[in-house]
């Protein structure tokens, strides 16, 4: 079985109020990832996810574009070892 990894993604741009969190949650669930997505006070969106490297890379590809009404200017990705502290993918409000 492939080793699980963890990523923290900060998505910058016009990414709040455009269904970014819900579409990220739906995409992550389809990919079988565990984690969280939430709006940050600085206007960015933070995604924390755990899963295989291949599936996490597919989430990164999604985050670079987001849903149709989003305008992503940049993303920052930090890779780590999986902690195993996430049970499913959810939106934090």
C-alpha positions in Angstrom: 0.0 0.0 0.0 1.3 3.4 -0.9 2.4 5.7 1.9 0.0 8.5 2.7 1.2 12.1 2.7 -0.3 15.4 4.0 -0.5 18.7 2.1 -1.4 22.2 3.2 -2.6 24.4 0.3 -3.1 28.1 0.5 -5.2 29.3 -2.4 -5.0 33.0 -3.3 -7.3 35.0 -5.5 -11.0 35.6 -5.7 -11.8 32.4 -3.9 -14.4 33.2 -1.3 -18.1 33.3 -2.0 -17.7 31.3 -5.2 -18.5 27.8 -3.9 -14.7 27.0 -3.5 -15.1 25.1 -0.2 -18.1 22.9 -1.3 -16.5 22.0 -4.7 -13.2 21.3 -2.9 -15.0 19.0 -0.4 -16.8 17.2 -3.3 -13.6 16.7 -5.3 -11.6 15.5 -2.2 -14.4 13.0 -1.3 -14.4 11.6 -4.9 -10.6 11.2 -4.6 -10.9 9.4 -1.3 -9.0 12.1 0.7 -9.4 13.1 4.3 -9.0 16.7 5.5 -10.5 20.2 5.8 -11.2 23.3 3.8 -11.9 26.7 5.2 -12.0 30.4 4.4 -9.2 32.5 6.0 -9.5 36.1 7.2 -7.0 37.3 4.6 -9.4 36.2 1.8 -7.5 33.0 0.9 -8.8 29.4 1.3 -6.8 26.8 3.2 -7.0 23.1 2.3 -5.4 20.4 4.5 -5.6 16.9 3.0 -4.2 13.5 3.5 -4.0 10.6 1.1 -1.7 9.1 -1.6 0.7 11.4 -3.5 -1.2 10.7 -6.7 -4.6 11.7 -5.3 -3.1 14.7 -3.5 -1.6 15.9 -6.8 -5.0 15.7 -8.4 -6.4 17.9 -5.7 -3.6 20.4 -6.3 -4.5 20.5 -10.0 -8.1 21.2 -9.0 -7.0 24.0 -6.5 -5.0 25.8 -9.2 -8.3 26.4 -11.0 -11.1 26.0 -8.6 -14.8 26.1 -9.5 -15.9 28.1 -12.6 -16.6 31.4 -10.8 -13.3 31.4 -8.9 -10.2 33.3 -10.0 -7.1 31.7 -8.6 -4.0 33.8 -8.8 -1.5 31.5 -6.9 -1.4 28.5 -4.6 1.2 27.6 -2.0 1.7 23.9 -1.2 3.5 22.4 1.7 4.1 18.7 1.8 4.4 16.7 5.1 4.2 13.2 6.5 0.6 12.1 7.1 -0.4 12.5 10.7 -3.5 10.3 10.6 -5.6 12.7 12.6 -8.2 13.3 9.9 -11.2 11.0 9.6 -13.1 12.4 6.6 -13.2 15.6 4.4 -15.2 18.5 5.8 -15.7 22.2 5.5 -14.7 24.3 8.6 -17.1 27.3 9.0 
